[in-house]
Amino acid sequence: MRGDVHVAVYDYEWGGKNTKICGVWFHTAFVDRPFLVFDKLSLDGAAKKKGLDPHFKLEIYLREAEGAEFDHSDADESLSESDDETTDEDEPR
């Protein structure tokens, strides 16, 4: 995985309806450790989900793929692009 990542958590029922519980987005260029922890309030949709434990959290453990080199240039490029994107509305009059 590289770039923007979306993780969705579902309640899967055999032969029944699969219900999305929550989700989260993150960008791999900003990951600086081998794990991510998102508490209930950080997860999209989890705070309003009835019956979900108040201490619910999502832990994601990552490892580098064999032969892959981690490169922060994606983050550097996206930051510099957003700095360069100015419109007439952004400039003082």
N, C-alpha and C positions, 0 to 999 in steps of 0.2 A: 504494500500500500504506500502511496505517496500522494501528498497534496491534501485536499479536503476529504475528510472521511465522515460518513454518517453511520452511526450505530443505532439500530432500533431493537427494542426488547419487546417480545411478544409473549402472550400467554397462549400456548399451543394446546389445543384439545383434539385428541384423536377423533376424526370423523365429525368434528364440530367446527365452530367458528374460532378463528384465530384473532385475538384481540391485542392491538398494540398497547403496551403499557406506558412506554416512554421512549425517548431518543435523545441523542446528543451529537453535535458536530464538533470536530476539532481538525486542525491542520497539522500535518506531520512535521513541518518545518519548525514548529514551536514546541515540539516534544523534546525535553532535555533530560529525561530519565526513563527507565524501562517499564514504568507503570503510570497509569492515570487513574485517579479516583474522583468520581462525581457524586456528590451527595444528592439527596432527593430534590432539594430546591434548585440544583444546577441542571437537572434533567428536564427536557421539554415534556410537559404533560404529566409528570409524576406528582407534583404538588396537589393537583386536583383529583388524582386517582383515589377513589374510595377503597378502603381495605388494604392499602399499601402501608407497610410498616413505617412509622415515622423515622426510623433509623436506616431505611432502605438506601443503598448506595450501589453504584456500578463501578467495578474495578476492572480495568483493562490492562493486561500485561503484554508488553511488546518485546520483540527481539528482532535484531537485524537479520535480514535474509542473507543466506550464504552468497558471497560474491557481491553483495550490495555495499555501496559506500554511502554514508549519510552525508547529505549536502544541504547546507542552510541557504543556498543561493535562492531557492524558491521564496523564502521569507524575505530576503533582502530585495528581490525583484518586486514582490507584491507591495512592500512598504514604499519603495521608491516610486512605483507607478501611482500609488494613491497620493503621494506627495506632489507628483507632477500634474495630477488631474485637478486643475482649477478652472472655474467658469467665471463668467462676468459677474455672477452673483457673489463670488468669493472675494472679489477685489474691492477694496475701499473706494468710495466715490469722493 
